[in-house]
Amino acid sequence: MNYDLQSSNFRASNVPNSTSPESGLKRFGDKRISDLLVESRQANVNRQRIQEFIIEKLLFAGGMAAILFIALIFIFLFKEGVKAFFLIKPIEFIGTHILDFDDNRVFACMWQPVGESGKYSIVPLLIGSFLVALPATVISTILGVGCGIYLAEIASAKVREIVKPAIELLAGIPTVVIGFLCLTLLATYVQNAFHTTFRLNAFVGALGVSLVIIPVIASITDDALRAVPNELREASYGLGATKWETIWKVVVPAGISGVTASIILGMGRALGETMIVVMATGNAALVTGNVFSSVRTMTATIAAELGAVPQGGPQYCALFLVGSLLFFITFVLNLVAELIISRMRKKLRL
Amino acid sequence: MKVEHGIKGQQKTKITLDGLSFYYGKYKAIDNVSMEFFECMVTAIIGPSGCGKSTLIKSINRISEITNDVQVEGKVLLDNKNVYDRDVDLVDLRRRVGMVFQRPNPFPKSIYDNVAFGPRLYGVNNKKRLDEIVEYSLVKSALWNEVKDRLNQSAIGLSGGQQQRLCIARALAVDPEVLLMDEPCSALDPTATARIEELIEDLKKYYTIAIVTHNMQQAARISDYTGFLLNGQLIEYNITTAIFTNPDKKVTEDYITGRFG
């Protein structure tokens, strides 16, 4: 709607007096500041446009590069891995018939990739990986989430200032050092404590791997909980909740998506961890459910064998197949984490 | 500061601030304030930003000390018992003195779980009893009709005004005696604000209400008593009509007529 001021019933005396907008404003010669700005912008406008264009494309390229690298890695792994199916019968990746001591034919899952009749069952490697990763995830969930809660909710600013960098430092210790400690010290303690048959076993490896993923879980949990708005804590205290009730019933549920993500990421790390398990788990490819038995993980197998096999041979391709499987498992794990998080977000509308 | 209002004696004093000074670290946020809050009355605290309004009412349920390093001088008497005494049970204090915050802060849980949160804290787990408490609280906060068919949906899906009424329901569910409201309408649109004001009008029949607001019209509309706070000091405290029609102090008049603040 347009108002015609002239014809409306305003009396001139009701209208506030206006002065010229020009008076009293800073001038450079005959130019106002705005004139200078407009002029200098004119001069820059082309350069600016090119700058914007380049920066935008660079950032885009950066984003695309990450996807490209993943795609390339996957294609390469898969291309080499799939060759294994032409060199080895698919059933042999699960197991082969062998003769036992009484000359009976039995079906056995063995990883014994040497000689004419190499055996390429992936089963013991899968079992090995999970026998290390699952206990490691459980241990570091308990300690890592506990640590994250402590850092975010309980520790004073002073304590936090010391503890948080210390935990992050833990993540920076080279894994070979941790593996070394596991091999020499921890393995002995574990054997003395649990009277295990094997000195180096999945549990020792799991403890070592925990040291690496506890900082990951603690750090992400801490971030997730600190992102929970203070208003929720105040509301909880305001209803008479104690500190523990506030943490357990309000803060942790509100930050649960981040906590879950940290655990799943930690498990991905645990599955992919190599150096510690090479050194600490005994590297015997056994089919077992016992965490105190020696195991050989997928990562340790690749690390130990790939450097010493002829390219293109059955063992070489089988190792690539193991690598593809590992890649696939961690990919699915991350996907599941993403789904859980987005479902929770939707449910809570965070 | 004693209130001279002619009908003194008819009201029962619920809360007395007696020479209260409140420090955040070294910073003095409240400076020697003495005033009374009367039972089943709405007392508004007005004043410019940063004058200590929120701190003043938060000193009553001792909520500031959770996240801040605070020091207190003087007394806050709730039914003649100093809430800063050593033997005070904080859980019980905060049950008796409910609080509604500046921004609606429902928990990211279902509507039902939000209201049932308080009673559950105290160990009420009987489903039937909880159902009754939840319905009662939501009816009292004038939200029941809007949410009764979706009690299990997330509270975050409600509108801002509904969220704030849910927060009021949540506070009512533990059967408080006092309601502290810290600018409860500052994040709401005028319609939602009007509904909350109506609600306050109704709730004062049952509860002693202390409300902080920087909206002077709101204070004038809903409160029975008004205190004007400036730089942590209580400048003037009186029945609301007196404050808004005939303030004693020049500075009060300047503030309520919009000359500063």
Interface residues (C-beta under 8 A of the other chain):
Chain A: P229 N230 E231 L232 R233 E234 A235 S236 Y237 G238 L239 G240 A241 T242 E245 K249 V250 P253 A254 K347 L348 R349 L350
Chain B: N61 I63 I66 T67 L90 V91 D92 L93 R94 R95 G98 M99 F101 R103 N105 P106 F107 P108 K109 F117 G118 L121 Y122 S154 I156 G157 C167 R170 A171 V174
